[in-house]
Amino acid sequence: MNSMKKYIQIDSGVNFLGLHTVNINVDPNETDEIELKNSCIAILLHSDYSMQCSVYSYILIPNEFTLQNLITPFLNGGGCMHCSGQINQHTTSIIFNNIKLTITTAMTSKPEESLKLIRMRCLKCQKSSEVWTLRESIYSISLNELLHSLATTHSLEHPKFPTFPCKDYLYHILEFTGNGIALHFSLSLIQPFSVQSQLIPDQISQKQHVLSEIIEMNCHMTKELMILRKQIPKVQKSFEARKQLYSKLNQMENIYLGQSLLQFTPSDLVKFQLNFYQETLEFSKQFNNQLDTSKNKESLLTKINEDISKSSLPQITDTSPQRKITKPPRLSLINNQSIEDNQLISITSIPLEDEKLVLKLIWNDQLIVEHNETYFQLNLSTLPTLFAFALSTQSYKNYLISNNLSYSYNELNESTIKRVLSSTIKPHFDFKYTTIVDTIPITIEVSLCFACQFHLLRLLYYKNLSIPIENACHNFFRSVAYITSITTQGGKSKSLFFKTFDEQFLFKELKPPEYEAFLDGGGVGYFNYMLTVERKTVLVRNLGVFSSFIKIGNNKSEKVIFLIMENLFYGKEPTKTYDLKGTLKKRTLEDEELKVGLDGNFVQSLSRKPIIVSKEIKQELMSIIKNDTQMLSSSNVMDYSLIVGCDEKDRLLRVGIIDFIRTYTWDKQLESVVKKIGALGQNPTVIEPELYRKRLLSFINSVFMVMPDDSLLE
C-alpha cells in the first residue's frame, strides 16, 4: 500500500521492538507530507507492574516486520530501554482496528529448556492444542498480516497456528515457550470512547440527597421527642396534666416519625421542618404552664435544664408570672450552626413590600422563605441560596421586563440574543432588604452581575437540553434553592464549593482578582463567544456571577462572590476524573485514591487504559478546543483546565474547560519571570496565554489517540 499523508510524522529513533514511533496530528496543515510503503499504524502500550515504566505511542509496522521480530526480545530477555527493569517484567499491548493483542511473560517450570514451542490453550475449558515446534513458516508471519487477520476473525486462529476446536475465542491464549520463558498472547476487543457534550439528566442524585436529609431530620426529631418525653414525669401538678402532655407527644411522634418522607421534595422537607418547629414550640409552652410552683421549683428547673443542655431542647427559666423559652430547639435541613441569643424569638411572618413572598424567622438564625408555595432556607452558612432569593423577588422580574426579556426560551429570537449577548454594558441587578423583626435586625444583600446576559444564557442552556422544559426559570430556581456544601481534592484555591441537591449546578467562590478580571473584559468576551458557538463548545457553561451578604442580629456573613456553572458530570458520574493543564511539571499526585488526578496521573494511566477515539471525533473535538482556547487567548485568559471524566464501563468521555476566569495580569507575568529565572531557563509553569494554549493543545493531541486502522493510510 503506497500512500502520501500530511498528518503523520515519523520519529527517527526506534523503540525496544526496533519500530519507529509515529506522531499523528488530525490537522493536516501542521505536518509535512511523507510516503508510507506497505505499512500499518498501530498503538503500542508498554508498562511494568509498578507503573514506573509507562509507554504509549503510535508505531509504524512495515510489512517485513515478522512475528519473529516481535517475540524474540521477550524470549531472549534483556533490559527495557525505557527503564531499568527486565523486558519480561512488563506487559505489552498492540491495538489495531478495535482489537487489542496483549503480550505477557512468565517463567516456565523448566528454565533450562531452550527449545522454542507454540501451542493454543483455553482459560475457560482448560484444554490445549497439540504442541508444535516453532518453525520458519510461523516465524515469517508478517505482524501487519497477523493484525489484519485478528481484526477480521476476532480470534487468535491462523492457518499457520496449531488448530484448536474450542470456540471461546476471547478465552484463548497463544503460548510461546523458550529459554525458560513462557510468552502469552491474548486477544480482547476494544471500543473507542464516545464523547458527549450533554447527558440526559436523571433524578437519582437528588433522591440520594433528599434521603440523606430525611435520615438526618429523623435522627434529630427522634432525639428531641425522646428528651421531651423524659421531661414529662417531672411535671407534678396532676396526673391529668401529664396525660395531656403524653397524648400531645404521641400525636407528634405519629405525625413526624410515623409517615414516609421518601416522596417529599426538598421544599416539602423545609415545610415539614417548619411544622415540627411550631409543634415543638407549642409543646414547650404547654410543658412550661404545667410546671409545679413548689418550693423546690428552682432545683427542679436546674435538673431539667441539665438534661436539656445535652441537646438542642429549650431551656426553662422562671420569669413569673409568664415563663419564656430562651432557646427553642432548632433543626436545620442543611446545617446545624446556631446563633447564640438570649431573647425569645417566635416564628414571625415578614411580608416584604412589593414582593410576592414571605419570610419566616425561626430560632434567631434561620430564615425560611415561602415563594409560590415553595419553601427554602436562608442562613449564614448557605450563602448561595441568597441567589435563589433574589431570583424569586418581584423586583428581579420587573428588572427583566424593563430590559425586554422574557421568562420563556420559546419567545427567544435571534435579534434578542444578539442584542443582549453582544452588549458591552455591564447591567447589574442589586437587591437589598433591611428590616427589624422583634428587635432582631435582618439585612440581605445580593448583586447579580451581568444579570440580563446570564438570564439569557440560562434560557439557552435549558433550550439545548434534550428534555422538554415548560418553565426554564422555575426549573432553575428549584435547583439553586437547595444546596449542600462539598469539598474538593487537589485544588490550590481553597475556594468554597456548593452543589445543588439535583447536582445539576455547582457554586464556586471567586477570589477578588478573578471577579475583577471577569468584570473588566472576560465577561464581555465570554458572552460574545457564546453568541456565535451555541453548543459547539467545551467551555463549561457559566450561568451566573453574584455577590451575597446576610446579617441576622449581631451575626453576619462575609461578602462572598460566587460563580454558578453547570455540572459537567450531571446525571453520570465518571469512574475517574483528570484535571489537565498540558504540563507534567509538578502535576502528579502521589495518592492514587484521590478522585481527581492531574496530568502526570493521566499519562501514567494511558499505558494500561488508553483514551482512544475515532478519527472523526478527535477532529471535531480538537477543532472545538482550538476555537475555545483561541477565544480565551484573545481575552488574555490563562491557567484554565481541561476536565476529562472517563467512564470505562460505558466507554464514555466527558470533557470541559473550567476556570477560564483568571487573566494574565501583572502578578502572573511577574510569577512567570521569577520562576523562569529560578529554574535557570527551564519552562515555567505560568506562561503567557498563547503559549499556554499551544501547550495544552499539543498535550491533548498526544494523549487522545485515534483508533488505528487502514483508513489512516487511505
C-alpha positions as CSV (number, residue, x, y, z in Angstrom):
1,M,0.0,0.0,0.0
2,N,1.5,3.3,-1.1
3,S,0.2,6.4,0.5
4,M,1.0,10.1,1.0
5,K,-0.1,11.5,4.3
6,K,0.4,15.1,5.7
7,Y,-0.8,14.5,9.2
8,I,1.7,11.7,10.1
9,Q,5.2,12.4,11.4
10,I,7.8,9.6,11.9
11,D,10.4,9.9,14.7
12,S,14.0,9.0,13.7
13,G,14.6,6.8,16.8
14,V,13.2,3.3,17.4
15,N,11.7,1.6,20.4
16,F,12.6,-1.7,22.1
17,L,11.0,-3.6,19.2
18,G,13.0,-1.7,16.6
19,L,9.9,0.1,15.3
20,H,9.6,3.8,14.6
21,T,7.3,5.9,16.8
22,V,4.7,7.9,14.8
23,N,3.0,11.2,15.7
24,I,-0.4,11.8,14.3
25,N,-1.9,15.3,14.1
26,V,-5.5,15.4,12.9
27,D,-4.8,18.9,11.5
28,P,-3.0,18.3,8.1
29,N,-1.9,21.9,7.9
30,E,0.6,21.4,10.7
31,T,2.7,18.5,9.4
32,D,4.7,17.6,6.3
33,E,3.9,15.1,3.6
34,I,5.6,11.7,3.9
35,E,5.4,8.5,2.0
36,L,4.4,5.2,3.6
37,K,5.0,1.9,1.9
38,N,3.1,-1.3,2.7
39,S,2.8,-0.4,6.4
40,C,0.2,-0.2,9.0
41,I,-0.1,2.1,12.1
42,A,-0.9,0.6,15.5
43,I,-0.8,1.8,19.1
44,L,1.9,0.3,21.4
45,L,1.3,0.2,25.2
46,H,4.2,-0.9,27.4
47,S,4.4,-0.8,31.2
48,D,5.9,-2.6,34.1
49,Y,3.9,-3.9,37.1
50,S,4.9,-0.9,39.3
51,M,3.9,1.6,36.6
52,Q,7.3,3.2,36.8
53,C,7.7,2.5,33.1
54,S,4.8,3.8,31.1
55,V,4.9,3.9,27.3
56,Y,2.1,4.7,24.9
57,S,2.6,5.7,21.3
58,Y,1.7,5.1,17.7
59,I,4.1,2.8,15.9
60,L,4.7,2.2,12.2
61,I,4.7,-1.5,11.4
62,P,6.3,-2.3,8.0
63,N,5.2,-5.4,6.1
64,E,8.6,-7.0,6.6
65,F,8.3,-6.9,10.4
66,T,7.6,-10.5,11.3
67,L,6.4,-12.5,14.3
68,Q,10.0,-13.5,15.0
69,N,10.9,-9.8,15.3
70,L,8.1,-9.4,17.8
71,I,8.7,-12.4,20.1
72,T,12.5,-12.5,20.1
73,P,13.1,-9.6,22.5
74,F,10.8,-11.2,25.1
75,L,12.1,-14.8,24.8
76,N,15.7,-13.6,24.9
77,G,15.1,-11.5,28.0
78,G,17.3,-8.4,28.4
79,G,16.6,-5.0,29.8
80,C,13.9,-2.5,28.8
81,M,15.3,0.5,27.0
82,H,12.7,2.7,28.7
83,C,13.5,1.8,32.3
84,S,16.0,-0.2,34.4
85,G,13.8,-3.3,34.6
86,Q,13.7,-6.5,32.6
87,I,11.6,-6.6,29.5
88,N,9.9,-9.8,30.6
89,Q,8.6,-8.0,33.6
90,H,6.4,-5.8,31.5
91,T,3.0,-6.0,29.9
92,T,2.9,-5.0,26.2
93,S,-0.2,-4.5,24.1
94,I,-0.7,-3.7,20.4
95,I,-4.0,-2.1,19.4
96,F,-5.3,-2.1,15.8
97,N,-8.8,-1.8,14.4
98,N,-10.7,-2.5,17.6
99,I,-8.6,-5.4,18.7
100,K,-6.0,-5.5,21.5
101,L,-3.2,-8.1,21.4
102,T,-1.7,-8.3,24.9
103,I,1.7,-9.9,25.5
104,T,2.7,-11.1,29.0
105,T,5.5,-13.3,30.2
106,A,6.1,-15.9,32.9
107,M,8.8,-18.3,33.9
108,T,8.4,-22.0,32.9
109,S,8.9,-25.0,35.1
110,K,11.9,-26.0,33.0
111,P,14.1,-22.9,32.8
112,E,16.9,-24.9,31.2
113,E,14.7,-25.7,28.2
114,S,15.9,-23.8,25.2
115,L,13.6,-25.4,22.6
116,K,11.1,-22.9,21.3
117,L,7.5,-24.3,21.2
118,I,4.0,-23.0,20.4
119,R,0.5,-24.2,21.4
120,M,-3.0,-22.8,21.9
121,R,-4.9,-23.3,25.2
122,C,-8.2,-22.0,26.7
123,L,-8.5,-20.5,30.1
124,K,-12.2,-21.4,30.3
125,C,-12.2,-25.1,29.4
126,Q,-8.6,-25.6,30.4
127,K,-7.9,-27.7,27.3
128,S,-5.0,-27.1,25.0
129,S,-3.9,-27.9,21.4
130,E,-1.0,-30.1,20.4
131,V,2.4,-28.5,20.9
132,W,4.3,-27.5,17.8
133,T,8.0,-26.6,17.4
134,L,8.4,-23.1,16.2
135,R,9.2,-23.3,12.5
136,E,10.2,-20.8,9.8
137,S,6.6,-20.7,8.4
138,I,5.4,-19.3,11.8
139,Y,8.4,-17.1,12.4
140,S,8.0,-15.4,9.0
141,I,4.3,-14.4,9.5
142,S,4.1,-10.6,8.9
143,L,2.8,-8.8,12.0
144,N,0.9,-6.5,9.7
145,E,-0.8,-9.5,8.1
146,L,-1.5,-11.1,11.6
147,L,-3.1,-7.9,13.0
148,H,-5.4,-7.7,9.9
149,S,-6.3,-11.4,10.4
150,L,-7.1,-10.9,14.1
151,A,-9.2,-7.8,13.4
152,T,-11.2,-9.8,10.9
153,T,-11.8,-13.0,12.8
154,H,-11.7,-11.6,16.4
155,S,-9.8,-14.7,17.3
156,L,-6.2,-16.0,17.6
157,E,-6.9,-18.6,14.9
158,H,-4.5,-18.5,11.9
159,P,-3.8,-21.1,9.2
160,K,-0.2,-21.4,10.4
161,F,-1.0,-21.8,14.1
162,P,-2.0,-25.1,15.8
163,T,-5.7,-25.9,15.3
164,F,-7.9,-25.8,18.4
165,P,-11.6,-27.0,18.4
166,C,-12.7,-24.7,21.3
167,K,-14.6,-21.7,20.1
168,D,-14.5,-19.5,23.2
169,Y,-12.1,-17.2,21.4
170,L,-11.8,-14.5,23.9
171,Y,-10.5,-17.1,26.5
172,H,-7.8,-18.4,24.2
173,I,-4.1,-17.9,24.8
174,L,-1.4,-18.4,22.2
175,E,1.7,-19.6,24.2
176,F,5.3,-19.5,23.0
177,T,8.0,-21.0,25.2
178,G,11.7,-20.9,25.1
179,N,14.8,-20.1,27.2
180,G,12.7,-20.9,30.3
181,I,10.2,-18.2,29.5
182,A,6.5,-18.5,28.5
183,L,5.2,-15.8,26.3
184,H,1.4,-15.4,26.3
185,F,-0.7,-13.7,23.5
186,S,-4.2,-12.9,24.5
187,L,-6.8,-11.1,22.4
188,S,-9.6,-8.7,23.5
189,L,-11.9,-6.3,21.8
190,I,-11.7,-2.6,22.4
191,Q,-14.2,0.0,21.6
192,P,-13.3,3.7,21.1
193,F,-14.6,6.2,23.5
194,S,-17.6,8.4,22.6
195,V,-17.7,12.0,23.7
196,Q,-20.9,13.5,24.8
197,S,-21.4,17.2,25.3
198,Q,-24.7,16.9,27.2
199,L,-26.0,14.0,29.2
200,I,-29.7,13.3,29.7
201,P,-30.1,14.0,33.4
202,D,-31.6,11.6,35.9
203,Q,-33.2,12.1,39.3
204,I,-31.2,9.6,41.3
205,S,-28.7,12.1,42.7
206,Q,-31.5,14.4,44.0
207,K,-33.2,11.4,45.6
208,Q,-30.0,10.5,47.3
209,H,-29.5,13.9,48.8
210,V,-33.2,14.1,49.9
211,L,-32.8,10.7,51.5
212,S,-29.8,11.8,53.5
213,E,-31.6,14.8,54.7
214,I,-34.6,12.7,55.7
215,I,-32.3,10.4,57.8
216,E,-30.7,13.4,59.4
217,M,-34.1,15.0,60.2
218,N,-35.5,11.8,61.6
219,C,-32.5,11.4,63.9
220,H,-32.8,15.0,65.2
221,M,-36.6,14.8,65.7
222,T,-36.3,11.4,67.4
223,K,-33.8,12.8,69.8
224,E,-35.9,15.9,70.5
225,L,-39.0,13.9,71.2
226,M,-37.2,11.4,73.4
227,I,-35.9,14.2,75.6
228,L,-39.3,15.8,75.7
229,R,-40.8,12.5,76.9
230,K,-38.2,12.3,79.6
231,Q,-39.2,15.7,80.9
232,I,-42.9,14.8,81.3
233,P,-42.6,12.8,84.6
234,K,-41.1,15.9,86.2
235,V,-44.4,17.7,85.8
236,Q,-46.0,17.0,89.3
237,K,-49.0,19.3,89.0
238,S,-51.5,16.4,88.3
239,F,-51.9,13.1,86.6
240,E,-54.2,14.7,84.0
241,A,-51.6,17.2,83.1
242,R,-49.0,14.5,82.4
243,K,-51.6,12.6,80.5
244,Q,-52.3,15.6,78.2
245,L,-48.6,16.0,77.6
246,Y,-48.1,12.3,76.8
247,S,-51.1,12.5,74.4
248,K,-49.7,15.5,72.7
249,L,-46.3,13.9,72.4
250,N,-47.7,10.6,71.0
251,Q,-49.6,12.7,68.4
252,M,-46.3,14.4,67.4
253,E,-44.5,11.1,67.1
254,N,-47.2,9.7,64.8
255,I,-47.0,12.7,62.6
256,Y,-43.3,13.3,62.4
257,L,-41.9,9.8,62.8
258,G,-44.7,7.7,61.5
259,Q,-45.1,8.9,57.9
260,S,-42.9,8.1,54.9
261,L,-41.0,11.1,53.6
262,L,-39.4,9.4,50.6
263,Q,-41.8,11.1,48.2
264,F,-41.1,14.5,49.7
265,T,-39.4,17.2,47.6
266,P,-36.7,19.5,49.2
267,S,-39.4,22.1,49.6
268,D,-41.7,19.6,51.4
269,L,-38.9,18.8,53.8
270,V,-38.4,22.5,54.6
271,K,-42.1,22.9,55.2
272,F,-42.2,19.7,57.3
273,Q,-39.3,21.0,59.4
274,L,-41.2,24.3,59.9
275,N,-44.2,22.5,61.2
276,F,-42.1,20.5,63.6
277,Y,-40.7,23.7,65.0
278,Q,-44.1,25.1,65.5
279,E,-45.4,21.9,67.2
280,T,-42.3,21.7,69.5
281,L,-42.7,25.4,70.4
282,E,-46.4,24.8,71.4
283,F,-45.5,21.7,73.4
284,S,-42.7,23.6,75.2
285,K,-45.2,26.3,76.1
286,Q,-47.7,23.7,77.3
287,F,-45.0,22.0,79.4
288,N,-44.0,25.4,80.9
289,N,-47.5,26.0,82.0
290,Q,-47.8,22.6,83.8
291,L,-44.7,23.0,85.9
292,D,-45.5,22.9,89.7
293,T,-44.8,26.1,91.6
294,S,-43.4,24.2,94.6
295,K,-40.7,25.4,96.9
296,N,-38.2,23.1,95.1
297,K,-39.0,24.6,91.8
298,E,-35.6,26.2,91.2
299,S,-33.8,22.9,91.9
300,L,-36.3,21.1,89.7
301,L,-35.7,23.5,86.8
302,T,-32.0,23.2,87.2
303,K,-32.2,19.4,86.9
304,I,-34.4,19.8,83.8
305,N,-32.0,22.2,82.2
306,E,-29.1,19.9,82.9
307,D,-30.8,17.3,80.7
308,I,-31.9,19.8,78.1
309,S,-28.4,21.3,77.8
310,K,-27.2,18.0,76.4
311,S,-29.4,18.5,73.4
312,S,-30.9,21.4,71.5
313,L,-34.1,21.5,73.5
314,P,-35.5,24.7,75.0
315,Q,-34.3,25.5,78.5
316,I,-36.8,26.6,81.1
317,T,-36.4,29.8,83.1
318,D,-38.6,31.2,85.9
319,T,-39.8,34.6,84.7
320,S,-43.1,34.7,86.7
321,P,-45.9,35.4,86.0
322,Q,-45.1,34.2,82.5
323,R,-42.2,31.8,81.6
324,K,-40.3,32.2,78.4
325,I,-38.3,29.8,76.3
326,T,-34.9,31.4,75.9
327,K,-33.5,29.0,73.3
328,P,-36.0,26.8,71.5
329,P,-35.0,23.6,69.7
330,R,-33.6,24.0,66.2
331,L,-33.2,21.6,63.3
332,S,-31.5,22.8,60.1
333,L,-32.2,21.0,56.9
334,I,-28.7,21.8,55.6
335,N,-26.5,22.6,58.7
336,N,-26.5,22.8,62.4
337,Q,-24.7,26.0,63.0
338,S,-26.6,28.0,65.7
339,I,-26.5,31.7,66.6
340,E,-26.5,32.4,70.3
341,D,-29.2,34.8,71.5
342,N,-31.0,35.0,74.8
343,Q,-34.1,36.7,73.6
344,L,-37.3,34.9,72.8
345,I,-38.0,34.9,69.1
346,S,-41.2,33.4,67.8
347,I,-42.0,32.4,64.2
348,T,-42.7,35.7,62.6
349,S,-44.1,36.3,59.1
350,I,-42.5,39.3,57.3
351,P,-44.5,40.4,54.3
352,L,-42.0,42.2,52.0
353,E,-43.3,45.3,50.4
354,D,-43.8,44.9,46.7
355,E,-42.7,41.3,46.9
356,K,-44.8,38.2,46.4
357,L,-43.0,36.2,49.1
358,V,-43.0,35.7,52.9
359,L,-40.0,35.3,55.2
360,K,-40.3,33.5,58.5
361,L,-37.7,33.9,61.2
362,I,-37.1,30.8,63.3
363,W,-34.9,30.4,66.4
364,N,-32.9,33.6,65.8
365,D,-30.8,32.2,62.9
366,Q,-33.0,30.6,60.3
367,L,-35.0,32.4,57.6
368,I,-37.5,30.3,55.7
369,V,-38.8,31.8,52.5
370,E,-42.1,30.9,51.0
371,H,-42.4,31.6,47.3
372,N,-45.3,30.4,45.2
373,E,-45.9,27.5,47.8
374,T,-42.2,26.6,47.6
375,Y,-40.2,26.7,50.8
376,F,-36.4,27.2,51.1
377,Q,-33.9,28.3,53.8
378,L,-31.5,31.2,54.2
379,N,-28.7,31.3,56.8
380,L,-25.1,32.3,57.2
381,S,-23.6,29.0,56.1
382,T,-25.5,28.5,52.9
383,L,-24.9,31.8,51.2
384,P,-25.6,30.6,47.6
385,T,-29.3,30.3,48.4
386,L,-29.4,34.1,48.5
387,F,-29.2,33.9,44.7
388,A,-32.4,31.9,44.6
389,F,-33.9,34.5,47.0
390,A,-33.0,37.3,44.6
391,L,-34.5,35.4,41.6
392,S,-37.8,35.0,43.5
393,T,-38.3,38.7,44.1
394,Q,-40.8,40.8,42.1
395,S,-38.1,43.4,41.7
396,Y,-36.0,41.0,39.7
397,K,-39.0,40.2,37.4
398,N,-39.6,43.9,36.9
399,Y,-35.9,44.3,36.1
400,L,-36.1,41.7,33.3
401,I,-39.3,43.3,32.0
402,S,-37.7,46.7,31.8
403,N,-34.9,45.1,29.7
404,N,-37.5,43.5,27.3
405,L,-36.5,39.9,28.4
406,S,-38.9,37.0,28.7
407,Y,-39.1,34.1,31.1
408,S,-39.6,31.6,28.4
409,Y,-37.0,30.4,25.9
410,N,-39.8,29.8,23.4
411,E,-40.1,33.5,23.0
412,L,-36.4,34.0,22.3
413,N,-35.4,35.3,18.8
414,E,-32.1,35.9,17.2
415,S,-32.3,39.7,17.5
416,T,-32.9,39.5,21.3
417,I,-30.0,37.0,21.7
418,K,-27.7,39.3,19.7
419,R,-28.9,42.4,21.4
420,V,-28.2,41.1,24.9
421,L,-25.1,39.0,24.4
422,S,-23.2,41.5,22.2
423,S,-23.9,44.4,24.6
424,T,-20.8,45.9,26.2
425,I,-22.9,47.4,29.0
426,K,-22.5,45.8,32.4
427,P,-26.0,45.8,33.8
428,H,-26.1,44.5,37.4
429,F,-29.2,43.8,39.5
430,D,-28.7,44.9,43.1
431,F,-31.2,43.8,45.7
432,K,-31.0,44.9,49.3
433,Y,-33.6,44.3,52.0
434,T,-33.3,45.5,55.6
435,T,-35.9,45.0,58.3
436,I,-36.3,44.5,62.1
437,V,-38.2,41.6,63.5
438,D,-38.8,41.5,67.2
439,T,-35.8,43.8,67.7
440,I,-33.6,41.5,65.6
441,P,-32.3,43.4,62.5
442,I,-32.1,41.4,59.3
443,T,-30.1,42.5,56.2
444,I,-30.0,40.7,52.9
445,E,-27.8,42.0,50.0
446,V,-27.4,40.3,46.6
447,S,-25.8,41.7,43.5
448,L,-26.3,39.8,40.2
449,C,-23.5,40.7,37.8
450,F,-24.4,40.8,34.1
451,A,-28.0,39.9,35.1
452,C,-29.5,40.2,31.6
453,Q,-26.8,38.3,29.8
454,F,-26.8,35.4,32.3
455,H,-30.6,35.2,32.3
456,L,-30.5,34.7,28.6
457,L,-27.7,32.1,28.8
458,R,-29.7,30.2,31.3
459,L,-32.7,30.1,28.9
460,L,-30.4,28.9,26.1
461,Y,-28.9,26.3,28.4
462,Y,-32.4,24.8,29.0
463,K,-33.3,25.1,25.4
464,N,-30.3,23.0,24.5
465,L,-31.3,20.2,26.9
466,S,-32.7,17.1,25.3
467,I,-35.7,17.1,27.6
468,P,-38.7,19.3,27.4
469,I,-38.9,22.1,30.0
470,E,-42.1,24.1,30.3
471,N,-40.7,26.7,32.6
472,A,-37.0,27.1,32.4
473,C,-36.7,29.8,35.1
474,H,-38.8,27.8,37.5
475,N,-36.7,24.7,37.0
476,F,-33.5,26.7,37.5
477,F,-34.9,28.3,40.7
478,R,-35.9,24.9,42.1
479,S,-32.4,23.7,41.5
480,V,-30.4,26.6,43.1
481,A,-32.7,27.0,46.1
482,Y,-31.5,23.7,47.7
483,I,-27.7,23.3,48.1
484,T,-25.2,21.3,50.0
485,S,-21.5,22.1,50.6
486,I,-18.8,19.9,49.0
487,T,-15.1,19.5,49.4
488,T,-12.6,19.3,46.6
489,Q,-9.4,17.4,46.4
490,G,-6.2,18.6,44.7
491,G,-7.2,22.2,44.3
492,K,-5.0,25.1,45.4
493,S,-7.5,27.9,45.6
494,K,-9.2,26.6,48.8
495,S,-12.4,28.2,47.5
496,L,-15.8,27.4,48.9
497,F,-17.8,24.9,46.8
498,F,-21.5,24.0,46.9
499,K,-23.7,21.9,44.6
500,T,-27.4,21.8,44.2
501,F,-29.4,18.9,45.5
502,D,-30.1,17.6,42.0
503,E,-26.3,18.1,41.2
504,Q,-27.1,20.0,38.0
505,F,-25.2,23.1,39.1
506,L,-22.1,24.0,41.1
507,F,-21.3,27.1,43.1
508,K,-17.6,28.1,43.3
509,E,-16.3,31.1,45.3
510,L,-14.5,33.6,43.2
511,K,-11.5,35.4,44.6
512,P,-11.3,39.2,44.0
513,P,-8.7,39.0,41.2
514,E,-10.9,36.6,39.3
515,Y,-14.0,38.7,39.8
516,E,-12.3,41.9,38.7
517,A,-10.9,40.1,35.6
518,F,-14.4,38.9,34.7
519,L,-15.9,42.4,35.1
520,D,-13.0,44.1,33.2
521,G,-13.4,42.2,30.0
522,G,-13.6,38.5,30.5
523,G,-17.3,38.6,30.8
524,V,-18.0,40.6,27.6
525,G,-15.7,38.3,25.7
526,Y,-17.4,35.2,27.0
527,F,-20.9,36.5,26.1
528,N,-19.8,37.4,22.6
529,Y,-18.3,34.0,22.1
530,M,-21.4,32.2,23.3
531,L,-23.4,34.2,20.9
532,T,-21.7,32.5,17.9
533,V,-21.0,29.0,19.0
534,E,-24.3,27.9,20.6
535,R,-23.5,24.3,21.6
536,K,-20.2,23.8,19.7
537,T,-18.0,24.4,22.7
538,V,-16.5,22.5,25.5
539,L,-16.4,25.5,27.8
540,V,-18.4,24.5,30.9
541,R,-21.3,27.0,30.9
542,N,-21.1,29.8,33.4
543,L,-24.6,30.7,34.3
544,G,-24.3,33.4,36.9
545,V,-21.9,35.6,39.0
546,F,-23.2,37.2,42.1
547,S,-22.1,38.6,45.5
548,S,-24.0,37.7,48.7
549,F,-24.3,39.0,52.2
550,I,-26.6,38.3,55.1
551,K,-26.8,39.6,58.6
552,I,-29.2,38.3,61.3
553,G,-28.9,40.1,64.6
554,N,-25.3,40.6,65.6
555,N,-24.1,37.7,63.4
556,K,-23.2,38.4,59.8
557,S,-21.5,36.6,56.9
558,E,-18.6,37.9,54.9
559,K,-19.4,39.3,51.5
560,V,-18.7,36.3,49.2
561,I,-18.7,36.2,45.4
562,F,-19.9,33.0,43.7
563,L,-19.8,31.7,40.2
564,I,-22.6,29.3,39.1
565,M,-21.7,26.8,36.5
566,E,-23.2,23.6,35.0
567,N,-22.0,20.3,36.5
568,L,-20.1,18.6,33.7
569,F,-21.0,15.2,35.1
570,Y,-24.6,15.9,35.8
571,G,-26.5,12.6,35.5
572,K,-23.4,10.4,35.0
573,E,-20.5,10.3,37.5
574,P,-17.3,9.1,35.8
575,T,-15.1,6.4,37.2
576,K,-12.1,8.6,37.1
577,T,-11.6,12.3,36.6
578,Y,-8.5,14.3,35.5
579,D,-7.6,18.0,35.6
580,L,-5.3,18.7,32.7
581,K,-3.2,21.8,32.0
582,G,-0.8,20.4,29.4
583,T,2.3,20.1,31.6
584,L,3.9,17.3,33.7
585,K,5.8,19.7,35.9
586,K,4.5,19.4,39.5
587,R,1.3,17.8,38.1
588,T,1.4,14.3,39.6
589,L,-0.4,13.3,42.8
590,E,1.1,10.6,44.8
591,D,-2.2,9.4,46.3
592,E,-3.9,7.4,43.6
593,E,-7.0,7.2,45.8
594,L,-7.8,10.8,45.1
595,K,-10.8,11.1,42.8
596,V,-9.3,13.8,40.6
597,G,-5.9,13.2,39.1
598,L,-3.6,15.6,37.3
599,D,-1.6,15.4,34.0
600,G,1.1,13.1,35.4
601,N,-1.5,10.7,36.8
602,F,-3.3,10.8,33.4
603,V,-0.2,9.9,31.4
604,Q,0.7,7.1,33.8
605,S,-2.7,5.5,33.2
606,L,-2.5,5.6,29.4
607,S,-0.2,2.6,29.1
608,R,-2.9,0.5,30.7
609,K,-6.1,2.4,29.8
610,P,-5.5,4.5,26.7
611,I,-8.0,7.1,25.6
612,I,-8.8,6.1,22.1
613,V,-11.5,7.8,19.9
614,S,-12.4,7.7,16.3
615,K,-10.7,9.9,13.8
616,E,-13.9,11.9,13.2
617,I,-14.5,12.5,16.9
618,K,-10.9,13.6,17.5
619,Q,-11.0,16.0,14.6
620,E,-14.2,17.6,15.8
621,L,-13.0,17.7,19.4
622,M,-9.7,19.3,18.5
623,S,-11.4,21.9,16.3
624,I,-13.8,22.9,19.1
625,I,-11.0,23.1,21.7
626,K,-8.9,25.2,19.3
627,N,-11.7,27.6,18.8
628,D,-12.5,27.8,22.6
629,T,-8.9,28.3,23.6
630,Q,-8.4,30.9,20.8
631,M,-11.2,33.0,22.3
632,L,-9.6,32.6,25.8
633,S,-6.2,33.6,24.5
634,S,-7.6,36.7,22.7
635,S,-9.2,37.6,26.0
636,N,-5.9,37.3,27.8
637,V,-7.1,34.3,29.8
638,M,-4.8,31.5,31.0
639,D,-4.5,28.9,33.8
640,Y,-7.7,27.2,32.8
641,S,-8.0,23.4,32.9
642,L,-9.5,20.7,30.6
643,I,-11.5,18.4,32.8
644,V,-11.7,14.8,31.5
645,G,-14.2,12.3,33.0
646,C,-13.7,8.7,32.0
647,D,-16.4,6.1,32.2
648,E,-14.6,2.8,31.3
649,K,-17.8,0.7,31.5
650,D,-19.8,2.7,29.0
651,R,-16.7,3.9,27.1
652,L,-17.8,7.5,27.6
653,L,-15.8,10.7,27.9
654,R,-17.0,14.0,29.3
655,V,-14.6,16.9,28.6
656,G,-15.0,20.5,29.5
657,I,-12.8,23.6,30.1
658,I,-13.2,25.2,33.5
659,D,-11.6,28.0,35.5
660,F,-11.4,30.3,32.5
661,I,-11.9,33.5,34.5
662,R,-8.4,34.4,35.6
663,T,-6.5,36.7,33.1
664,Y,-2.7,37.0,32.5
665,T,-2.4,40.0,34.8
666,W,0.8,41.7,36.0
667,D,1.1,39.3,39.0
668,K,1.0,36.2,36.7
669,Q,3.6,37.8,34.4
670,L,5.9,38.5,37.4
671,E,5.4,35.0,38.7
672,S,6.4,33.6,35.2
673,V,9.6,35.7,35.1
674,V,10.6,34.8,38.7
675,K,10.0,31.1,38.1
676,K,11.9,31.1,34.8
677,I,14.9,32.8,36.5
678,G,14.7,30.4,39.4
679,A,14.6,27.4,37.1
680,L,17.6,28.6,35.1
681,G,15.9,28.9,31.8
682,Q,13.6,25.9,32.2
683,N,10.0,26.3,31.1
684,P,7.9,27.9,33.9
685,T,4.5,26.6,34.9
686,V,3.0,30.0,34.4
687,I,3.3,31.2,30.8
688,E,1.6,33.7,28.6
689,P,-1.9,32.9,27.2
690,E,-1.0,31.9,23.6
691,L,1.9,29.7,24.7
692,Y,-0.4,28.2,27.4
693,R,-3.0,27.5,24.7
694,K,-0.5,25.8,22.3
695,R,1.0,23.7,25.1
696,L,-2.4,22.4,26.1
697,L,-3.4,21.7,22.5
698,S,-0.2,19.7,21.9
699,F,-0.7,17.7,25.1
700,I,-4.4,16.9,24.2
701,N,-3.4,15.8,20.8
702,S,-0.8,13.4,22.2
703,V,-3.0,11.8,24.9
704,F,-6.3,11.5,22.9
705,M,-5.4,8.8,20.4
706,V,-7.1,7.8,17.2
707,M,-8.2,4.2,16.7
708,P,-5.6,3.0,14.2
709,D,-6.9,1.2,11.1
710,D,-6.3,1.2,7.4
711,S,-8.3,4.5,7.0
712,L,-5.4,6.4,8.4
713,L,-3.5,5.4,5.3
714,E,-6.2,5.7,2.7
